[in-house]
């Protein structure tokens, strides 16, 4: 009788350990998924802002060329 009680308690402890291990693995999986989702959101945001970055860079380059042209005209002009 004592042998079956000890065996049952070992089975119970083993089941508890398995459940705890499964919970830990699922928590790791959820954390990894959250990290991947945050990275995907960042990439999506960067992809959405890329055309605006190109437009603003073009405008800045145009303004720089305009300013340089105006300076050359002022130096060489009457």
PDB file with one MODEL, atoms N, CA, C and O in Angstrom:
MODEL        1
ATOM      1  N   UNK A   1       0.820  -1.187   0.000  1.00  0.00           N
ATOM      2  CA  UNK A   1       0.000   0.000   0.000  1.00  0.00           C
ATOM      3  C   UNK A   1       0.867   1.254   0.000  1.00  0.00           C
ATOM      4  O   UNK A   1       0.593   2.209  -0.728  1.00  0.00           O
ATOM      5  N   UNK A   2       1.904   1.244   0.813  1.00  0.00           N
ATOM      6  CA  UNK A   2       2.795   2.398   0.877  1.00  0.00           C
ATOM      7  C   UNK A   2       3.512   2.572  -0.449  1.00  0.00           C
ATOM      8  O   UNK A   2       3.829   3.683  -0.873  1.00  0.00           O
ATOM      9  N   UNK A   3       3.755   1.435  -1.090  1.00  0.00           N
ATOM     10  CA  UNK A   3       4.449   1.488  -2.377  1.00  0.00           C
ATOM     11  C   UNK A   3       3.589   2.189  -3.432  1.00  0.00           C
ATOM     12  O   UNK A   3       4.110   2.984  -4.214  1.00  0.00           O
ATOM     13  N   UNK A   4       2.305   1.914  -3.467  1.00  0.00           N
ATOM     14  CA  UNK A   4       1.421   2.580  -4.434  1.00  0.00           C
ATOM     15  C   UNK A   4       1.260   4.061  -4.102  1.00  0.00           C
ATOM     16  O   UNK A   4       1.167   4.883  -5.014  1.00  0.00           O
ATOM     17  N   UNK A   5       1.227   4.413  -2.842  1.00  0.00           N
ATOM     18  CA  UNK A   5       1.108   5.822  -2.458  1.00  0.00           C
ATOM     19  C   UNK A   5       2.354   6.595  -2.901  1.00  0.00           C
ATOM     20  O   UNK A   5       2.257   7.714  -3.406  1.00  0.00           O
ATOM     21  N   UNK A   6       3.523   5.980  -2.705  1.00  0.00           N
ATOM     22  CA  UNK A   6       4.763   6.631  -3.132  1.00  0.00           C
ATOM     23  C   UNK A   6       4.791   6.745  -4.656  1.00  0.00           C
ATOM     24  O   UNK A   6       5.218   7.762  -5.203  1.00  0.00           O
ATOM     25  N   UNK A   7       4.336   5.705  -5.325  1.00  0.00           N
ATOM     26  CA  UNK A   7       4.309   5.714  -6.784  1.00  0.00           C
ATOM     27  C   UNK A   7       3.341   6.790  -7.308  1.00  0.00           C
ATOM     28  O   UNK A   7       3.649   7.491  -8.272  1.00  0.00           O
ATOM     29  N   UNK A   8       2.188   6.911  -6.673  1.00  0.00           N
ATOM     30  CA  UNK A   8       1.213   7.924  -7.072  1.00  0.00           C
ATOM     31  C   UNK A   8       1.738   9.335  -6.827  1.00  0.00           C
ATOM     32  O   UNK A   8       1.501  10.239  -7.629  1.00  0.00           O
ATOM     33  N   UNK A   9       2.454   9.522  -5.711  1.00  0.00           N
ATOM     34  CA  UNK A   9       3.002  10.847  -5.433  1.00  0.00           C
ATOM     35  C   UNK A   9       4.095  11.200  -6.434  1.00  0.00           C
ATOM     36  O   UNK A   9       4.239  12.362  -6.813  1.00  0.00           O
ATOM     37  N   UNK A  10       4.874  10.195  -6.868  1.00  0.00           N
ATOM     38  CA  UNK A  10       5.881  10.447  -7.893  1.00  0.00           C
ATOM     39  C   UNK A  10       5.210  10.790  -9.219  1.00  0.00           C
ATOM     40  O   UNK A  10       5.667  11.679  -9.938  1.00  0.00           O
ATOM     41  N   UNK A  11       4.142  10.098  -9.538  1.00  0.00           N
ATOM     42  CA  UNK A  11       3.406  10.410 -10.767  1.00  0.00           C
ATOM     43  C   UNK A  11       2.843  11.824 -10.706  1.00  0.00           C
ATOM     44  O   UNK A  11       2.894  12.564 -11.688  1.00  0.00           O
ATOM     45  N   UNK A  12       2.309  12.190  -9.552  1.00  0.00           N
ATOM     46  CA  UNK A  12       1.753  13.530  -9.379  1.00  0.00           C
ATOM     47  C   UNK A  12       2.852  14.580  -9.519  1.00  0.00           C
ATOM     48  O   UNK A  12       2.665  15.586 -10.203  1.00  0.00           O
ATOM     49  N   UNK A  13       4.005  14.350  -8.869  1.00  0.00           N
ATOM     50  CA  UNK A  13       5.119  15.301  -8.950  1.00  0.00           C
ATOM     51  C   UNK A  13       5.613  15.404 -10.392  1.00  0.00           C
ATOM     52  O   UNK A  13       5.942  16.491 -10.865  1.00  0.00           O
ATOM     53  N   UNK A  14       5.663  14.284 -11.076  1.00  0.00           N
ATOM     54  CA  UNK A  14       6.100  14.293 -12.469  1.00  0.00           C
ATOM     55  C   UNK A  14       5.121  15.077 -13.338  1.00  0.00           C
ATOM     56  O   UNK A  14       5.541  15.814 -14.230  1.00  0.00           O
ATOM     57  N   UNK A  15       3.848  14.928 -13.091  1.00  0.00           N
ATOM     58  CA  UNK A  15       2.843  15.667 -13.849  1.00  0.00           C
ATOM     59  C   UNK A  15       2.936  17.165 -13.574  1.00  0.00           C
ATOM     60  O   UNK A  15       2.801  17.985 -14.483  1.00  0.00           O
ATOM     61  N   UNK A  16       3.166  17.506 -12.319  1.00  0.00           N
ATOM     62  CA  UNK A  16       3.317  18.923 -11.959  1.00  0.00           C
ATOM     63  C   UNK A  16       4.531  19.509 -12.675  1.00  0.00           C
ATOM     64  O   UNK A  16       4.466  20.618 -13.206  1.00  0.00           O
ATOM     65  N   UNK A  17       5.627  18.773 -12.690  1.00  0.00           N
ATOM     66  CA  UNK A  17       6.844  19.244 -13.372  1.00  0.00           C
ATOM     67  C   UNK A  17       6.583  19.404 -14.863  1.00  0.00           C
ATOM     68  O   UNK A  17       7.020  20.384 -15.466  1.00  0.00           O
ATOM     69  N   UNK A  18       5.879  18.459 -15.458  1.00  0.00           N
ATOM     70  CA  UNK A  18       5.554  18.557 -16.886  1.00  0.00           C
ATOM     71  C   UNK A  18       4.691  19.784 -17.173  1.00  0.00           C
ATOM     72  O   UNK A  18       4.918  20.496 -18.151  1.00  0.00           O
ATOM     73  N   UNK A  19       3.707  20.025 -16.320  1.00  0.00           N
ATOM     74  CA  UNK A  19       2.830  21.182 -16.512  1.00  0.00           C
ATOM     75  C   UNK A  19       3.625  22.478 -16.380  1.00  0.00           C
ATOM     76  O   UNK A  19       3.465  23.393 -17.188  1.00  0.00           O
ATOM     77  N   UNK A  20       4.473  22.555 -15.367  1.00  0.00           N
ATOM     78  CA  UNK A  20       5.287  23.760 -15.178  1.00  0.00           C
ATOM     79  C   UNK A  20       6.223  23.978 -16.360  1.00  0.00           C
ATOM     80  O   UNK A  20       6.395  25.106 -16.820  1.00  0.00           O
ATOM     81  N   UNK A  21       6.819  22.913 -16.844  1.00  0.00           N
ATOM     82  CA  UNK A  21       7.715  23.019 -17.991  1.00  0.00           C
ATOM     83  C   UNK A  21       6.945  23.463 -19.237  1.00  0.00           C
ATOM     84  O   UNK A  21       7.434  24.286 -20.011  1.00  0.00           O
ATOM     85  N   UNK A  22       5.750  22.921 -19.427  1.00  0.00           N
ATOM     86  CA  UNK A  22       4.932  23.316 -20.576  1.00  0.00           C
ATOM     87  C   UNK A  22       4.522  24.783 -20.476  1.00  0.00           C
ATOM     88  O   UNK A  22       4.508  25.495 -21.480  1.00  0.00           O
ATOM     89  N   UNK A  23       4.188  25.234 -19.269  1.00  0.00           N
ATOM     90  CA  UNK A  23       3.822  26.643 -19.080  1.00  0.00           C
ATOM     91  C   UNK A  23       5.015  27.547 -19.381  1.00  0.00           C
ATOM     92  O   UNK A  23       4.860  28.596 -20.006  1.00  0.00           O
ATOM     93  N   UNK A  24       6.198  27.143 -18.940  1.00  0.00           N
ATOM     94  CA  UNK A  24       7.394  27.939 -19.194  1.00  0.00           C
ATOM     95  C   UNK A  24       7.685  28.017 -20.693  1.00  0.00           C
ATOM     96  O   UNK A  24       8.034  29.080 -21.206  1.00  0.00           O
ATOM     97  N   UNK A  25       7.541  26.900 -21.387  1.00  0.00           N
ATOM     98  CA  UNK A  25       7.772  26.894 -22.829  1.00  0.00           C
ATOM     99  C   UNK A  25       6.756  27.766 -23.553  1.00  0.00           C
ATOM    100  O   UNK A  25       7.104  28.476 -24.496  1.00  0.00           O
ATOM    101  N   UNK A  26       5.504  27.713 -23.116  1.00  0.00           N
ATOM    102  CA  UNK A  26       4.490  28.543 -23.767  1.00  0.00           C
ATOM    103  C   UNK A  26       4.734  30.022 -23.487  1.00  0.00           C
ATOM    104  O   UNK A  26       4.494  30.855 -24.360  1.00  0.00           O
ATOM    105  N   UNK A  27       5.206  30.367 -22.291  1.00  0.00           N
ATOM    106  CA  UNK A  27       5.524  31.761 -21.998  1.00  0.00           C
ATOM    107  C   UNK A  27       6.682  32.250 -22.865  1.00  0.00           C
ATOM    108  O   UNK A  27       6.673  33.390 -23.330  1.00  0.00           O
ATOM    109  N   UNK A  28       7.682  31.389 -23.085  1.00  0.00           N
ATOM    110  CA  UNK A  28       8.796  31.747 -23.959  1.00  0.00           C
ATOM    111  C   UNK A  28       8.297  31.966 -25.380  1.00  0.00           C
ATOM    112  O   UNK A  28       8.717  32.902 -26.061  1.00  0.00           O
ATOM    113  N   UNK A  29       7.395  31.092 -25.820  1.00  0.00           N
ATOM    114  CA  UNK A  29       6.848  31.208 -27.168  1.00  0.00           C
ATOM    115  C   UNK A  29       6.067  32.502 -27.326  1.00  0.00           C
ATOM    116  O   UNK A  29       6.204  33.189 -28.339  1.00  0.00           O
ATOM    117  N   UNK A  30       5.259  32.839 -26.346  1.00  0.00           N
ATOM    118  CA  UNK A  30       4.469  34.079 -26.394  1.00  0.00           C
ATOM    119  C   UNK A  30       5.392  35.293 -26.411  1.00  0.00           C
ATOM    120  O   UNK A  30       5.152  36.244 -27.154  1.00  0.00           O
ATOM    121  N   UNK A  31       6.447  35.267 -25.597  1.00  0.00           N
ATOM    122  CA  UNK A  31       7.389  36.388 -25.580  1.00  0.00           C
ATOM    123  C   UNK A  31       8.076  36.534 -26.930  1.00  0.00           C
ATOM    124  O   UNK A  31       8.273  37.650 -27.410  1.00  0.00           O
ATOM    125  N   UNK A  32       8.440  35.417 -27.543  1.00  0.00           N
ATOM    126  CA  UNK A  32       9.077  35.464 -28.853  1.00  0.00           C
ATOM    127  C   UNK A  32       8.109  36.001 -29.906  1.00  0.00           C
ATOM    128  O   UNK A  32       8.506  36.775 -30.778  1.00  0.00           O
ATOM    129  N   UNK A  33       6.852  35.596 -29.830  1.00  0.00           N
ATOM    130  CA  UNK A  33       5.854  36.081 -30.786  1.00  0.00           C
ATOM    131  C   UNK A  33       5.622  37.580 -30.622  1.00  0.00           C
ATOM    132  O   UNK A  33       5.470  38.296 -31.612  1.00  0.00           O
ATOM    133  N   UNK A  34       5.593  38.058 -29.382  1.00  0.00           N
ATOM    134  CA  UNK A  34       5.433  39.497 -29.152  1.00  0.00           C
ATOM    135  C   UNK A  34       6.604  40.271 -29.730  1.00  0.00           C
ATOM    136  O   UNK A  34       6.429  41.336 -30.322  1.00  0.00           O
ATOM    137  N   UNK A  35       7.811  39.720 -29.550  1.00  0.00           N
ATOM    138  CA  UNK A  35       9.002  40.368 -30.088  1.00  0.00           C
ATOM    139  C   UNK A  35       8.931  40.421 -31.613  1.00  0.00           C
ATOM    140  O   UNK A  35       9.239  41.450 -32.214  1.00  0.00           O
ATOM    141  N   UNK A  36       8.525  39.314 -32.239  1.00  0.00           N
ATOM    142  CA  UNK A  36       8.418  39.279 -33.693  1.00  0.00           C
ATOM    143  C   UNK A  36       7.328  40.230 -34.195  1.00  0.00           C
ATOM    144  O   UNK A  36       7.491  40.870 -35.234  1.00  0.00           O
ATOM    145  N   UNK A  37       6.224  40.321 -33.462  1.00  0.00           N
ATOM    146  CA  UNK A  37       5.145  41.233 -33.864  1.00  0.00           C
ATOM    147  C   UNK A  37       5.596  42.689 -33.762  1.00  0.00           C
ATOM    148  O   UNK A  37       5.258  43.505 -34.619  1.00  0.00           O
ATOM    149  N   UNK A  38       6.358  43.015 -32.717  1.00  0.00           N
ATOM    150  CA  UNK A  38       6.866  44.381 -32.576  1.00  0.00           C
ATOM    151  C   UNK A  38       7.835  44.711 -33.708  1.00  0.00           C
ATOM    152  O   UNK A  38       7.818  45.820 -34.242  1.00  0.00           O
ATOM    153  N   UNK A  39       8.671  43.755 -34.068  1.00  0.00           N
ATOM    154  CA  UNK A  39       9.604  43.969 -35.166  1.00  0.00           C
ATOM    155  C   UNK A  39       8.855  44.138 -36.493  1.00  0.00           C
ATOM    156  O   UNK A  39       9.215  44.986 -37.310  1.00  0.00           O
ATOM    157  N   UNK A  40       7.827  43.336 -36.697  1.00  0.00           N
ATOM    158  CA  UNK A  40       7.027  43.451 -37.922  1.00  0.00           C
ATOM    159  C   UNK A  40       6.320  44.796 -37.979  1.00  0.00           C
ATOM    160  O   UNK A  40       6.235  45.404 -39.046  1.00  0.00           O
ATOM    161  N   UNK A  41       5.812  45.268 -36.848  1.00  0.00           N
ATOM    162  CA  UNK A  41       5.143  46.573 -36.812  1.00  0.00           C
ATOM    163  C   UNK A  41       6.132  47.692 -37.140  1.00  0.00           C
ATOM    164  O   UNK A  41       5.788  48.644 -37.841  1.00  0.00           O
ATOM    165  N   UNK A  42       7.352  47.576 -36.635  1.00  0.00           N
ATOM    166  CA  UNK A  42       8.373  48.584 -36.916  1.00  0.00           C
ATOM    167  C   UNK A  42       8.713  48.593 -38.407  1.00  0.00           C
ATOM    168  O   UNK A  42       8.829  49.658 -39.013  1.00  0.00           O
ATOM    169  N   UNK A  43       8.871  47.409 -38.992  1.00  0.00           N
ATOM    170  CA  UNK A  43       9.176  47.335 -40.414  1.00  0.00           C
ATOM    171  C   UNK A  43       8.027  47.892 -41.255  1.00  0.00           C
ATOM    172  O   UNK A  43       8.260  48.565 -42.260  1.00  0.00           O
ATOM    173  N   UNK A  44       6.800  47.615 -40.850  1.00  0.00           N
ATOM    174  CA  UNK A  44       5.638  48.141 -41.572  1.00  0.00           C
ATOM    175  C   UNK A  44       5.585  49.664 -41.483  1.00  0.00           C
ATOM    176  O   UNK A  44       5.275  50.339 -42.465  1.00  0.00           O
ATOM    177  N   UNK A  45       5.890  50.200 -40.304  1.00  0.00           N
ATOM    178  CA  UNK A  45       5.910  51.653 -40.125  1.00  0.00           C
ATOM    179  C   UNK A  45       7.014  52.279 -40.983  1.00  0.00           C
ATOM    180  O   UNK A  45       6.804  53.311 -41.620  1.00  0.00           O
ATOM    181  N   UNK A  46       8.189  51.643 -40.992  1.00  0.00           N
ATOM    182  CA  UNK A  46       9.283  52.156 -41.811  1.00  0.00           C
ATOM    183  C   UNK A  46       8.930  52.110 -43.293  1.00  0.00           C
ATOM    184  O   UNK A  46       9.261  53.022 -44.051  1.00  0.00           O
ATOM    185  N   UNK A  47       8.253  51.037 -43.697  1.00  0.00           N
ATOM    186  CA  UNK A  47       7.859  50.904 -45.103  1.00  0.00           C
ATOM    187  C   UNK A  47       6.830  51.969 -45.481  1.00  0.00           C
ATOM    188  O   UNK A  47       6.848  52.488 -46.597  1.00  0.00           O
ATOM    189  N   UNK A  48       5.944  52.288 -44.557  1.00  0.00           N
ATOM    190  CA  UNK A  48       4.930  53.304 -44.833  1.00  0.00           C
ATOM    191  C   UNK A  48       5.543  54.711 -44.898  1.00  0.00           C
ATOM    192  O   UNK A  48       5.050  55.564 -45.635  1.00  0.00           O
ATOM    193  N   UNK A  49       6.599  54.953 -44.142  1.00  0.00           N
ATOM    194  CA  UNK A  49       7.218  56.279 -44.107  1.00  0.00           C
ATOM    195  C   UNK A  49       8.289  56.473 -45.169  1.00  0.00           C
ATOM    196  O   UNK A  49       8.742  57.599 -45.374  1.00  0.00           O
ATOM    197  N   UNK A  50       8.703  55.419 -45.846  1.00  0.00           N
ATOM    198  CA  UNK A  50       9.794  55.515 -46.819  1.00  0.00           C
ATOM    199  C   UNK A  50       9.515  56.532 -47.928  1.00  0.00           C
ATOM    200  O   UNK A  50      10.404  57.324 -48.239  1.00  0.00           O
ATOM    201  N   UNK A  51       8.323  56.550 -48.542  1.00  0.00           N
ATOM    202  CA  UNK A  51       8.098  57.559 -49.597  1.00  0.00           C
ATOM    203  C   UNK A  51       8.220  58.990 -49.084  1.00  0.00           C
ATOM    204  O   UNK A  51       8.723  59.865 -49.789  1.00  0.00           O
ATOM    205  N   UNK A  52       7.762  59.225 -47.868  1.00  0.00           N
ATOM    206  CA  UNK A  52       7.864  60.578 -47.300  1.00  0.00           C
ATOM    207  C   UNK A  52       9.321  60.948 -47.051  1.00  0.00           C
ATOM    208  O   UNK A  52       9.707  62.102 -47.234  1.00  0.00           O
ATOM    209  N   UNK A  53      10.128  59.981 -46.636  1.00  0.00           N
ATOM    210  CA  UNK A  53      11.545  60.252 -46.416  1.00  0.00           C
ATOM    211  C   UNK A  53      12.226  60.625 -47.729  1.00  0.00           C
ATOM    212  O   UNK A  53      13.048  61.541 -47.770  1.00  0.00           O
ATOM    213  N   UNK A  54      11.882  59.914 -48.800  1.00  0.00           N
ATOM    214  CA  UNK A  54      12.461  60.218 -50.109  1.00  0.00           C
ATOM    215  C   UNK A  54      12.023  61.608 -50.557  1.00  0.00           C
ATOM    216  O   UNK A  54      12.838  62.377 -51.066  1.00  0.00           O
ATOM    217  N   UNK A  55      10.758  61.937 -50.377  1.00  0.00           N
ATOM    218  CA  UNK A  55      10.252  63.246 -50.791  1.00  0.00           C
ATOM    219  C   UNK A  55      10.938  64.368 -50.014  1.00  0.00           C
ATOM    220  O   UNK A  55      11.349  65.371 -50.597  1.00  0.00           O
ATOM    221  N   UNK A  56      11.057  64.196 -48.714  1.00  0.00           N
ATOM    222  CA  UNK A  56      11.706  65.243 -47.915  1.00  0.00           C
ATOM    223  C   UNK A  56      13.182  65.376 -48.245  1.00  0.00           C
ATOM    224  O   UNK A  56      13.714  66.486 -48.262  1.00  0.00           O
ATOM    225  N   UNK A  57      13.848  64.267 -48.506  1.00  0.00           N
ATOM    226  CA  UNK A  57      15.265  64.326 -48.889  1.00  0.00           C
ATOM    227  C   UNK A  57      15.409  65.036 -50.231  1.00  0.00           C
ATOM    228  O   UNK A  57      16.335  65.825 -50.421  1.00  0.00           O
ATOM    229  N   UNK A  58      14.503  64.761 -51.157  1.00  0.00           N
ATOM    230  CA  UNK A  58      14.531  65.441 -52.451  1.00  0.00           C
ATOM    231  C   UNK A  58      14.307  66.928 -52.318  1.00  0.00           C
ATOM    232  O   UNK A  58      14.978  67.725 -52.974  1.00  0.00           O
ATOM    233  N   UNK A  59      13.367  67.306 -51.473  1.00  0.00           N
ATOM    234  CA  UNK A  59      13.097  68.728 -51.247  1.00  0.00           C
ATOM    235  C   UNK A  59      14.305  69.417 -50.620  1.00  0.00           C
ATOM    236  O   UNK A  59      14.646  70.541 -50.990  1.00  0.00           O
ATOM    237  N   UNK A  60      14.948  68.742 -49.674  1.00  0.00           N
ATOM    238  CA  UNK A  60      16.136  69.322 -49.033  1.00  0.00           C
ATOM    239  C   UNK A  60      17.268  69.473 -50.042  1.00  0.00           C
ATOM    240  O   UNK A  60      17.970  70.484 -50.050  1.00  0.00           O
ATOM    241  N   UNK A  61      17.441  68.469 -50.889  1.00  0.00           N
ATOM    242  CA  UNK A  61      18.486  68.561 -51.913  1.00  0.00           C
ATOM    243  C   UNK A  61      18.166  69.686 -52.892  1.00  0.00           C
ATOM    244  O   UNK A  61      19.064  70.429 -53.288  1.00  0.00           O
ATOM    245  N   UNK A  62      16.909  69.822 -53.286  1.00  0.00           N
ATOM    246  CA  UNK A  62      16.510  70.912 -54.185  1.00  0.00           C
ATOM    247  C   UNK A  62      16.767  72.270 -53.564  1.00  0.00           C
ATOM    248  O   UNK A  62      17.249  73.182 -54.234  1.00  0.00           O
ATOM    249  N   UNK A  63      16.450  72.408 -52.287  1.00  0.00           N
ATOM    250  CA  UNK A  63      16.689  73.680 -51.597  1.00  0.00           C
ATOM    251  C   UNK A  63      18.180  73.985 -51.529  1.00  0.00           C
ATOM    252  O   UNK A  63      18.585  75.138 -51.677  1.00  0.00           O
ATOM    253  N   UNK A  64      19.000  72.957 -51.306  1.00  0.00           N
ATOM    254  CA  UNK A  64      20.449  73.159 -51.253  1.00  0.00           C
ATOM    255  C   UNK A  64      20.975  73.598 -52.619  1.00  0.00           C
ATOM    256  O   UNK A  64      21.794  74.512 -52.707  1.00  0.00           O
ATOM    257  N   UNK A  65      20.506  72.947 -53.679  1.00  0.00           N
ATOM    258  CA  UNK A  65      20.938  73.337 -55.022  1.00  0.00           C
ATOM    259  C   UNK A  65      20.470  74.753 -55.373  1.00  0.00           C
ATOM    260  O   UNK A  65      21.205  75.521 -55.993  1.00  0.00           O
ATOM    261  N   UNK A  66      19.258  75.083 -54.978  1.00  0.00           N
ATOM    262  CA  UNK A  66      18.737  76.425 -55.231  1.00  0.00           C
ATOM    263  C   UNK A  66      19.587  77.455 -54.495  1.00  0.00           C
ATOM    264  O   UNK A  66      19.946  78.487 -55.063  1.00  0.00           O
ATOM    265  N   UNK A  67      19.906  77.179 -53.244  1.00  0.00           N
ATOM    266  CA  UNK A  67      20.743  78.098 -52.458  1.00  0.00           C
ATOM    267  C   UNK A  67      22.133  78.236 -53.048  1.00  0.00           C
ATOM    268  O   UNK A  67      22.690  79.333 -53.096  1.00  0.00           O
ATOM    269  N   UNK A  68      22.693  77.120 -53.497  1.00  0.00           N
ATOM    270  CA  UNK A  68      24.018  77.190 -54.109  1.00  0.00           C
ATOM    271  C   UNK A  68      23.967  77.981 -55.418  1.00  0.00           C
ATOM    272  O   UNK A  68      24.860  78.777 -55.711  1.00  0.00           O
ATOM    273  N   UNK A  69      22.926  77.752 -56.189  1.00  0.00           N
ATOM    274  CA  UNK A  69      22.766  78.515 -57.442  1.00  0.00           C
ATOM    275  C   UNK A  69      22.618  80.000 -57.176  1.00  0.00           C
ATOM    276  O   UNK A  69      23.208  80.825 -57.874  1.00  0.00           O
ATOM    277  N   UNK A  70      21.830  80.341 -56.168  1.00  0.00           N
ATOM    278  CA  UNK A  70      21.649  81.751 -55.829  1.00  0.00           C
ATOM    279  C   UNK A  70      22.971  82.379 -55.384  1.00  0.00           C
ATOM    280  O   UNK A  70      23.258  83.528 -55.721  1.00  0.00           O
ATOM    281  N   UNK A  71      23.767  81.633 -54.637  1.00  0.00           N
ATOM    282  CA  UNK A  71      25.072  82.150 -54.194  1.00  0.00           C
ATOM    283  C   UNK A  71      26.003  82.363 -55.371  1.00  0.00           C
ATOM    284  O   UNK A  71      26.731  83.354 -55.414  1.00  0.00           O
ATOM    285  N   UNK A  72      25.988  81.440 -56.333  1.00  0.00           N
ATOM    286  CA  UNK A  72      26.844  81.588 -57.519  1.00  0.00           C
ATOM    287  C   UNK A  72      26.393  82.797 -58.328  1.00  0.00           C
ATOM    288  O   UNK A  72      27.229  83.575 -58.786  1.00  0.00           O
ATOM    289  N   UNK A  73      25.104  82.965 -58.509  1.00  0.00           N
ATOM    290  CA  UNK A  73      24.593  84.100 -59.260  1.00  0.00           C
ATOM    291  C   UNK A  73      24.964  85.412 -58.553  1.00  0.00           C
ATOM    292  O   UNK A  73      25.310  86.398 -59.203  1.00  0.00           O
ATOM    293  N   UNK A  74      24.889  85.412 -57.240  1.00  0.00           N
ATOM    294  CA  UNK A  74      25.229  86.629 -56.477  1.00  0.00           C
ATOM    295  C   UNK A  74      26.724  86.946 -56.605  1.00  0.00           C
ATOM    296  O   UNK A  74      27.105  88.113 -56.705  1.00  0.00           O
ATOM    297  N   UNK A  75      27.557  85.923 -56.603  1.00  0.00           N
ATOM    298  CA  UNK A  75      29.002  86.150 -56.715  1.00  0.00           C
ATOM    299  C   UNK A  75      29.391  86.589 -58.131  1.00  0.00           C
ATOM    300  O   UNK A  75      30.250  87.456 -58.288  1.00  0.00           O
ATOM    301  N   UNK A  76      28.781  86.010 -59.146  1.00  0.00           N
ATOM    302  CA  UNK A  76      29.163  86.298 -60.522  1.00  0.00           C
ATOM    303  C   UNK A  76      28.311  87.382 -61.168  1.00  0.00           C
ATOM    304  O   UNK A  76      28.691  87.933 -62.201  1.00  0.00           O
ATOM    305  N   UNK A  77      27.187  87.687 -60.583  1.00  0.00           N
ATOM    306  CA  UNK A  77      26.256  88.640 -61.187  1.00  0.00           C
ATOM    307  C   UNK A  77      26.678  90.090 -61.004  1.00  0.00           C
ATOM    308  O   UNK A  77      27.682  90.380 -60.353  1.00  0.00           O
ATOM    309  N   UNK A  78      25.895  91.003 -61.590  1.00  0.00           N
ATOM    310  CA  UNK A  78      26.229  92.436 -61.542  1.00  0.00           C
ATOM    311  C   UNK A  78      26.127  93.059 -60.219  1.00  0.00           C
ATOM    312  O   UNK A  78      26.387  94.254 -60.078  1.00  0.00           O
TER     313      UNK A  78
ENDMDL
END
